[in-house]
Amino acid sequence: MTIVKTTFGRRSFLKSSALAGGGMMLGFSWFASCKPTPEQIVNMPKEWFNINAYLKIGENGLVTIMSPNPEIGQNVKTSMPMLVAEELDVDWKNVIVEQAPLDTDLFTRQLAGGSQSIRQGWESLRMAGASARRMLQEAAAEAWQVSADEITVENGVLSHEQSGKSAGFGEMASAAAEIPVPEEVRLKDLKDYKIIGTSRKNVDGKKIVTGEPLYGLDYKKDGMLIAMIAHPPAFGMKLKSFDASQAKAMPGIKDVIPVKTYKDDYKLQWSDTSTYPDLVAVVGNSTWEVMQAKKSLRLEWESIGENDNIPSALENTSGHKALMNEMQLKKAEVRRKDGNPESAFKNAAKIIERTYSCPFLAHNTMEPMNFFADVRPDMAELAGPIQTPEFMEKTVAARLDLPLEKVDIHMTRMGGGFGRRLYGHFLVEAAVISQKMNAPVKLIYSREDDMSYGIYRPAYLATYRAALDANNNLTAFHVKAGGIPESPLFANRFPAGAIDNYLAESWAAKSNISVGAFRAPRSNFIAGAEQSFLDELAEEMGKDPIDFRLELLEKAKNSPVGERNDYEVERYAGVLKLVKEKSNWGSEQEGVHRGVSAYFCHNSYVAQVLDMVVKNGAPVVEKVHCAIDCGIVVNPDAAINLSEGGIVDGIGHAMYSEITVKEGVPEQNNFDKYRLIRHSEAPKAIEVHFVENEIDPTGLGEPPFPPIMGAVANALYKATGKRFYDQPFMGSSSSVLG
């Protein structure tokens, strides 16, 4: 067993323990239609005892475990409570999971982002369970007048072998709630796990498939009004004036009001990214009435003018491409330099150079942006889908001039996001509208509102060069990457550290178009570009693509270059070897074209082999083999599901998706123009294999996404004989058949 101090988070335990006694804490019970069934009422305890911030125990032994982080589809609402339940040693069938309230005194890092929920909660969640277990043991020891160390715990039952006494958790819960938090606790060894490492069903699964209220759009409250916004039609424009007389006269409309999202003197947090701070809001009784009134608004817009070195307020995709090509020729910031790459390129017998690009992308969550707000003079209650509740709590408090403790944000399950809901401008907009209307309001974005608002994945460009000597040996490697408005470069990732002469350069160009995190930020482009180039380089050198990568990793292991390499060679090589084995690499079938890719991001390692065939002149992905090293896998089925989703998502974006801009106007504003992958285009089969080790869990929501784009490009080359450098591969600017 591992002994850990409970100093971390101790204040949470103490504060919550002081609240012990009767009374049930609210989780999702503020949904009016979330009523328990008669069977559930019979089985629910009459009294709950709060052991610590993460759990409470009923007198009948039923345990409620709080899941602290927002649920965005990554299944942390199931996996995080599993960590608590493991150390508590309760039977999972006797566990109820609730979404924890936003409470930064009790919980830390209540956000969904960076694939860090399990990694960051690994110790604190287990500590919570272990502390509760120890408090129950001490309560039983006091009742039985024996040593707490003699009491064993299994499946929610406390036992003392010598005396033959035993008791369920419920019998000791009241006394345990009064026990001081132990100074240190023992955590289980991996070999003793009963819950961690086993597959558990999604705790919201039944509610999702039966349509019970879970999402922000489900939220209803008596007297609630509906609001929708009108924003400028183009990036680089702002509101000049509006005439709402006709809209106000329409049935069901309460008012049409100007909305200023942030005050002029407010210093924006990173999560406050907003394209249009000045909006017009239409407020009424129903969504349909508000939508119709919005169409009747007479709106006048004006250019914001040139600013901040942006040459034109109204931008165009053609101009973006020209600008990126121009920037690629200019001097850039050197982010890493090993050896003497200039000399190596000067003396090279052969130089391979390739350039890769990708467009802006919209998140296109299934559930459009929405949020409920009920702002009163002395408090604000908000509810909805947000990845950054603790950040937005501060923003709302500042915007409404309320003390932080007077702002209450409830977290609903999110209908997609992976970055889009990191930025809570829509939450603030809802709060401002509610304050102005002096009524509870639910703000709803239409699909067109969301797709044309920005917060896109940036557009990127990267050029790779490799120098070969007369014997076809790799002597130098150079990557120069940038984008609008940020660079995708990771200077210290593979193949840095594996090549004696290495140069990484970065640049960025400004834009009026607002961007933000998109599943696996920056990695989602640079991984595919890098892995495509490595494949082409391997072919030029006459090497097998997997063997070539393993050779580079062997060099990084035995003779590493530099001291800032941010990957572990053995783990990186491990996933390549595993996917090589599981895919039977080297025994390709006739007509099956294979592409390989591997990448490290968010502390995890992923390698993929994609099998493609050509049917009726079109590429078809038959199968994907995926090997992942993300440390200990908490919930295998959920981990597989998350990996499969990332793979399908990555294939779709690489092949089909793009946002283009003409005179500042996004040319794709709904699914009729923005191409997503279709069911028939998804892989026919996906095999996911996890490296088994005892490393603490690392990221998983994002790592399977970036490398698959390189695997797609490499398989397309095998299938068509043509290299693909510009995403989307089957979009308007490039075509497999073209």
N, C-alpha and C positions, 0 to 999 in steps of 0.2 A: 504494500500500500504506500501511497505518497501522502506525506503529512504536509499540509499547507496552513499558513496563518490566515485567519479570517479578518485581518485588518482591512483588506480591500472590501469595500462595501459594508463594513461593519455598522456604519451609521444606518444603513437601510434596514439591517436586521433589528437593530435596537428600536428604531422608530416604529417599525411595523409590529414588533412584539408588544410594544406598549399599547397597541390598539386591540390586543387580543380580547376576545369575548364574543358575544353573540352578534348577529348581524351579517348579512351577506353583501360582499362588495359587488358592485356592478361591473359587468364586462360589456357584452353586447346587448344587455337587457334593455338599453334605451331604444332599441328597435321595437316599435309598438307591436308588430306582428310576430316577434320572436317569443312566442308563448310556449312553455313546456307542455309536453303531452301528459295525460293522466298517469301514464306509467312512470314518467320522469318525476312527477310530483310525489308519487308514492316512495320512490327511491331516494329523493333528495333529503339531506340531513335537516333536522329541525334547528340545529345550531352549528355555526362554523367557528373555528378557532384559528386565528391568523398566527402562523408560526414564524413566517418572515415575509418579505415583500413578494416572494415568488410563489408562495403556496399557503393554502389554508386546508384544514382537515375537519371534516364533519364528525359528529359523535358516532356515526355509523361506519366510519373508516373511509368514506369517500374523500378523495383528495382533489382539490382544484389547484391546478398549476397555471400561473400567469405566464403568457408569452409576451415578452416586453417589446419586441421589435415589430415594425409594420410588416404586414404580409402582402407581398406583391406577386405571389405565384411561385415563389422559390421554396415554399413549404416550411418556412421557419416556424410557423405557428404549430407545427407538429414536431419538428426536429428539436427546437430549443427546449420545450417541456420534457422531451425524452431525456435530455441531459440531467434535468432535475430529478425526474422519476428514477433514473438509474441509481443515483447516489442515495436517494431516499429509500430505495428498495421497496417500492410499492408495486402491486400488480397493475399493469397498464389498463386492464379492463375496469379498474376502479378509479380511473383518472378522468377528470373533466378539464378541458383546456379553455381558458378565457383569454381574450385580448386584454393585456394589461393597460391601464390608463397611462396617459402621458404624465410622468412624475419624475423629474430629474433629481429629486432628493432620494428617491428609492432606486432608480435604475440609471444605468449609464449607457450612452450611445444608443438612444432609441431612434434609430434611423435605418433605412434600407438602402445600401449603396456600397460599392466596392467589393462585393462578395465577402463581407467581413462579419456577418451576423454570428455564424457559428464559431468562426475563428476567434472573434473578440469575446464571445460569451462562453467559450469552452471552460474556462476555469471558474468564473463567477457563478455560472448556472449549476455546475456540479457542486461547488462550495455551498450553494444555497440548499441543495438536497442533502448533502452530507451534514450540514449544521443542523437541519431539522431532524435528521435521523439520530444524531447524537443527543439532541434535546429530548427526544422521545425516549431514548435509552435511559437518560438520567432521570426522567420522570418515573419510568417504570422501576428503576433501581431504588428510588426514594420510597415508592409505594411498597416494594417488596423487601426493603432493607437489605439489599445485596449490592455488589459492585456493578457499576454500569458496564465495565469491561467484560463482565460475564454474560451480558445480555446480547443475544444474537437477533438479527432482523432479517426477515425473508418474506417477500410478497405482502407487506403491510402487517405482519404479525411479529410482535416482540416475544421472545422466549428466554426462559432461564432454565437451562437443562438440569442443574443440580436440584432445584426445588420443584421442577415440573410445572412452574407457573408460566402462563402465556396471556397475552392480551393483544387485541387489535389496536391499530393506531387511534381509532376513535375513542377508545377507553382512556387513553393517556393524553389526548390532544389538549384538553383544558389545562392540565398540569404542565404539559410541555411548553405551552405558550408563556408560562411564567418563569421558565428556566432561563438563566442568563446565557447569552450566546457564548459558546466555547471559544477559548483563545485560539485553538487550532483544531483541525479536523483531519481525519484520514480519508483519502480518496481511494476508490477501488483500483485494483490492477486490471489491465485490459482483459486478462484471462477470466476475470470474474464477472464481466459484463453480461447482463441478461437482456437489456433493452437496447443499448447502443450497439449498433452493428446488425440489428434485426429490422426487418421491414414492417412499418406500421402505416395503417391507412391514414390518409389526409383527414384531420379532425373536422374539417369543414366539408368533406366530400359529399355527404348526403345532402347538406343544405345547398350546395352548389347545384347538384343535379336535379334537386326538387324545386329549385327556385325560391328558397327561403331568403329573406332579406339579409344581405351581407355587405353590399356595395354602397358607395355613396349615393348612386342614383336611386337606390331603394329607400333612402331615408325620407320620412314624412313626419310632419308635426302640425298640429292644429294651428290654423291661421297662417301657415307658411305660404309665401308668395314665390313665384318663379321669376328669375331674371336671366336675361341674355345680353350679350355685349355686341357692340358694333365697333370695329377697329379699322384703321386705315387699310386700304386695299393693297398697298405696296410698301415694302421696306424702303425707308427714306422719306416717308410722308408722315404728316401729323394732322390732327383735327384742327380745322379753322373755324367752322361754325356748323350749327345744325338747326333744323326746323322740325319739331316734333308735334306740331299742332294736329296733323292728320292722325298720327299714331295714338295720341292721347285720347282722341275721340272714338277709337275703336273699342268694341266690346271687351270687357275684362281687364282693360289696361288701367293700372293704378297711377303710373307716372313714367316719365322718361327723364333721366337725370345724367349730368356729366359726372364722370368718375376719375379721380386722380389717384392712381394706385399708391404712389409714394410721395411723401412731402419733399419739397425741394431741398431742404437741409438735412435729409436723412441719408446716412452713410449706408449704402447697400451692402448686405451680406452676399456671399457667393450664391446663396440659394434664392436671392431676390432677383435673379436675371429676368428681365421683362422687356419685350420689344416695344410695346406701346403703353406708355404710362398714362396717357390721356384717352379715355374711352367714353362711349355713350352706352348707358344701360337702359334697357326696356324692362319694366317690371309689371307683372300682371298676375292673374289668377291661375292660368294654365300655360303649359308649354306651347300648345298650338296657338293660343291667342297671342302670346308674346312673339312667336315666330312670324305670325302674319303682320303684327304691328311693326316689327323690325324692318320688314320689307318696304314699309311706307315712309320710313325716315328720309328726310332730305338732308344729306350730309355733304359738307364741303371740306375738301382736304387741300393741304399745301405741302410743298417740299420743305424738308428740314434744312436744305442747302448743303453745300460741301462742308465737311468738317473732319477734323482729326486725320488729315492726310488721306481721306477717302476721296478719290478723284471725281466720283459721280454719286449723287445721292440715290439715283435710281439705277441699280446695278443689273447686269445681264450675265447669263452663264457664259456666253461667248467672251465677254470681257474678263470674267473670272479665269477662264482657261488661258487667255492671252497674258493676264497678269501673273499667273502662276508660272508659266513658261519663262516670262521675263525675270521673275524673282529667282528662278532656278539658275539663271546665268550670272546673277550677281554674287558678290561676296557674301558669305553667310557666317553665322556664328559657329565656331568650332566647339563642339561639345565633348569630343574625345579624340585624342591622337596618340597612337602607339607607334613606335619605330619611326621610319622615314618613308611614309607612303608616297610622297612626291618623287623620290628617287626610284622607288620600286616601279611606279607607273612609267616613269621616263625610260627605264631600262627594260620594260616588259617586251616580250616577244609577241604577245597578243593581249588586247584589252577587250573585255566584254562589257557593254554598257546598255542598260535597259531602263526605261522610264514607265512608271505605273501611276494611275490616277483613280480617283473615286469621287462621286458627286455628293452634294448635300443629301441627307436622308431624314425623313420624318419618322417619329416613333410610331404613330398610328396605333395607339392602344385601343383595344376593343371597347373599353369604357371611356368615352370622351371626358375631358376635364370637367369637374363639377365640385361644388362644395356648399355645405349648409352653414349659415351664420345667423345667430340670434344675438344681436348686440343691444345691450341695455345701458343706461347711464353708468351703472356700477359694475358691469361684468360683460364678458363676451363668451358665448358658448358656440363652438364650431365643431362640425363633424364632416368627415369625408376622406377621400383617398390621397394621402400625402406620404412621401418617403422621408421627409425631414421635419417631423412635427416639432421637435424641440428647437430647431432653428426658427421655424415660422411662428412659434409662440412668442419669441422675442420681437419679431417683425410686427406682428399684429398689436402687441402691447405698445410698441413705439408709435404705430400709425394711429391707434385709437386713443392714445394718451391714457392708458390704463396701467395699473401695477401688474407685473408679470403674474402674480398669483390670482389675478382676476380674469385671466384668459384660460379657457379650458378647451383643449382640442381633443376630440375623440377620433381614434383611428379606425377607419373601416377597412375591410379587405379591398385590395385594388384590382381592378380589371385591366391589368397590364401597366407597364411603365418603363422599367429598365432604364431609368434616367429621366424620363419626361417629368415625373412627379417629384424629382428632387427640387424643382423650381416652383415655389408656391405662390406666384403672383395671383393666380385665380382664387386662392384662399383669401388673400388680402382684398381682392376686388369684391368678393362676397361679403366680407366684413364691412367694407366701406359702404356698400349698397344697403346692407341691413341697418347700419347706423343712420344713413340718410333717410331711409324709409321708416325708421322706428318700428320695424317689424321683422319677424323671422323670414329669411329668404334663402332659397336654394338657387345658386348660379349654375347654369348649364351651358357648356360650349357645344355648338353644332360641330359636326365633323369638319366642315369648311373653316369654322373659326379656328379650330385646333391646328389643322394642317397648314394654314396660312399665317399662323402666329409666330412661327420660328421655333427656337430651342431645338434646332436641327443638329444632326451629326455634321461636323465641318466637312468641307471639300478638301481633299488632300492630293499631293503630288510627291513622288519620290523617285530619285534616280540612283541606281546602283551601278557600280563599276567594279570589275575584278581584273587584276593583272596576273597573267600567266607567263612563266619563263619558257625557254625553248623546249623543256621537257614536260611541258603542260602542268607544271606545279603551280599552285596558287601562291603568289608572293605578296599581294596587297588587296585590300578590300576598302571600298569607299561608298558611303551612303550619304546622300544629301536630300533632306526631306523638309517639306513645309506645307502650309495650307492656309485656308481662309476660314477663320482668322487665327489659327494656331497650328503648331507643328505636331506631327504624329511621332516624332523621333523618340526612341528609347536608346540612348547612346551606349548603355552598359549591358544590354542584353545580347544574347547569342546572335551572331558569331563573334562579338567582341570577346577578347580573351583567348580566342582560338587562332588568331592570325597575327603574325609579327608586325606587319605594317597595316595599320587600321586607322581610318579617318571617318568621323561622323560629324556632319554639319546640319544646322537647323536654321529655318527662317519662317516668318509669318507675315501675312498681309492683312490689313484691317478691312472691316466690312460693316455695313449697317445691319446685316443679317445676324440675328441672335442665335448662338449655338450653345450647346450644353452636352452633358454626359450622355452617351449613347452606348448601349450594352458593350462593355469592355472598351472604354474610351481610348482613342488613338490606336490601341492594339487591333481594333476591328478593321483597320486598313493596313497598317504596317506589317502585320503578321502575314497576310496574303501576298503582299508585294515581296517581302523578304523570302518567303518560302517558294514563290514562283521563280525568283531569281536564282535561288540555290539549286532548284531543279534544272534550270537551263544551264547553269554553270557546271553541274555534275555531268550533264550530257556532253558539254563541250570538252570536259576532261576525260570522258569515256568511263565514268564511274556510275555504279548503281546509286540512285538518289538517297536511299536509306544508309547505305554503307558510307557514302560521302559525308553525311551529317555525323555519323558515328565516328568517323576518322577525325573530323574537326573537334568533336567533343573529347576524344582521346587526347588530342593535343592540348586542349584546355585543361585536362586533368593532369597530364604528366609535365607539361611545360606551359603553365598559364601565363598569359601576357597581361600585365596590369594587375591592379589590386581592387578594382571596383566592379568586378563581374557579379551581377546580381542574380545569378542562377546557380543551382547545384548540379554539377556535371553528372553525377551518378543518377540523380532523379530524372534529368532530361534524357539521358541515354536509356534509362530504364523503360520509359514509355515507348521510345522508338523500338526497342527490342521486343517489348510486349506486343505492340501492334504488328510488328513483322511476323511474330510467331502466330498470333491469332488470325491474321489475314492470309496465312500461307503465302506470304510475299515470295515471289520468284517462281510460283507455279500458276501463272496466269492462264486463264481460259481463253480460247479463241473468241474474238469479238467483244471481250471485256477489257476496257481501258481503265488503267488504275492511276490514281494520283495520290501522292503522299504529302503530308504536311505535319509540322510539329511546332509547338510554341509554348512559352512560359509567360504567364501573367497572373496577377492576383494570387501570387504565392503557390500556384499550382502548375502542373505540367500535363500537356495533352498532345497526343499523336494520333493521327487519323489516316486511314486509307479509304479512298472513295472509289467504288467500282461503277463505271459508266458504260452504257451501251448506246448505240445509235439505232433508233426505230423511226422509220418513215422520214429519215433525214433530220430528226431532232434528237438531242441528247437526253438520255433517261438515266437517272441515278438509281442503280439497282440496289446497292448496299453500301453501308458505311461501317467500317471497323474503327472503334475508338478506344484508346488506352489512356487512362487518367491516373495521375498520382496527385491526390488531394489530401493525403494523410488518412487518418481514420475516417471511415465512412459511417456516419451516424445512422442514416436511414436508407439502405441500399435501393429499394424500389423508387423512392423519391429522388435519389441521386441519379438514377438511370433516366427517370422522366425529365429531370432538369437538363441532363446532357442531351437527350434526344431533341428536346425543344430548342436548345442552342444550335444544334446541328442543322435542323430544318430551317430555323431562322436565318442562319448564316448562308445557307445555299440560296435561299430566296433573295436576300439582299444582294448577294454577289451577282446573281443572274438577272434580276429584273428591276430592282427599285432605284428611283432617283427623283430628286426635286430639282427642277430647272427654273430659272428666273428670267423674266423678260420685262425690262423697265421697272424692276423692283417687284413685280407681281409673280408669285409662285404659279407655275403653269399646271401644277397638279394640286387639286384641293379636295379630292375625294377618291374613292376606290375605283371609280370608272377610268381615272387617268393615272393613278399611282398604283403600280403593278406590284402585287405581293405574290408569294408562292401559292400555288393551288394544291389541293389535296392530291391530285393525280401526279403532281410534279415532285412530291416528297419522296425520299428514299423508300424503296419497297421493304427494306429491312435495315435496322441499325443494331449493331452489337456493341455494348459498352462493357469494358473490362477495367477493373480498378486494381492498381498495384496495392498489394497487402503489406502494410507496415504499421509501426506503432508511433508514427509522427502525428503530432497534434493536428486537427483538421485545418485545412486551408480553404481557399475560395473555390466555389463550384458554379455559381450562377452565371459567371461570365467566361471562364477559361475555355469551354468547348466551342464558343462562338467564333473567335478570330481565325484559328488555323484552318477551319473547313473551307474558307474562301480560297486559300492557296491550294488545297486538295482539289477543289472544283476546277481551278485554272489549269492545274497540271494534268488532270484527267481529260479536260477538253482538248488539250494539246495532243494527247495520245489518240483521242477519238477523231480529231479533225486534221491534225498535222499543222495546226495554226496556233501560235501563241496569243494569249489574251492579256492585254496590259491595262485596259480601261474598263472599269466597272460602270454600269452593269454590263455583263458579257452579252446579254440578249436584250439590251435596252435600245433606245433610239439611236445612240451614237455608235454602237457596235453590234454585230450579229454573228452567231455561230455559222449561219448559212451564207453570210455576206462575203 
